[in-house]
Amino acid sequence: CSGFTSHVFSQFGFSLPRTSYAQAVAGKKVETEEIQKGDLIFFKGRNSRSRAIGHVGIVISSKGEKIRF
């Protein structure tokens, strides 16, 4: 997932770190109601007991819409 986001962003001239966790700490937090198309959204991985970031997606919905990624 982080490889995909890194590839997509590189097509627009942006360089992202390799892992989803590193991408999360490199960016700035956006409040849920301010999320817009092109933002990255992070969530934990398969281990439900872990609080660590494990996945990342690119938001495709516009600001104010239900969040889709």
N, C-alpha and C positions, 0 to 999 in steps of 0.2 A: 504494500500500500504506500509506504513512504517512497519507494522507488518510482511509483507511478506519479505521485504528487511532485516529486523532484523533477521528473522528466517533463511533465506538463508545464511547470513553472519555468523550466529552462527554455522552453519554446517562446517564452515572452521576455527572456533576458534576465530572469531571476535565478539565483543560486540558492538552493536549500540544502541543509545538512542531510546526512544519509538516513538517520533513523527518525521514527515518528516522535519519540521523546525529544530528540535534539531539535527537531522542527518546532515543537511546542515551546521549548524554552527560548528559542531564538526569536520568536514572534512576540506580539503584545496581545494581551487578553482583550476580547471584545465581549460585551454583555450580550446575552442571548437575543434580546430585542433589537440589537444593532447588527446582527449577523446579516451579511449580504453575499450575493453571488461572487464566487472566487475566493472567499475566505476558506481557511482550513478549519476543520472540526476534528477534535481529538477525543478518543474514548479508550477505555481499557481493553485489554485483549481477552483471550479465552478463559483465563484463570479468574473466576468470579471473586476469589478471595484477594486477589492482587488489586492494589489501587494504582498501579503503574500504568502509564499510557502505553498502549500496545498497537493502536491503529489510528489512521488518519484518513480523512476524506475531504473532497473539495465540494463546497456548497454550490448547488446549482439553482436554488430558489432565490427570488428577489427579496429584498428587505421587506419585512412585514408579512410575508407569506409563511406558511408552514415550512419548517426547515426540511429540505431534501438535499441529499448529497450523493 
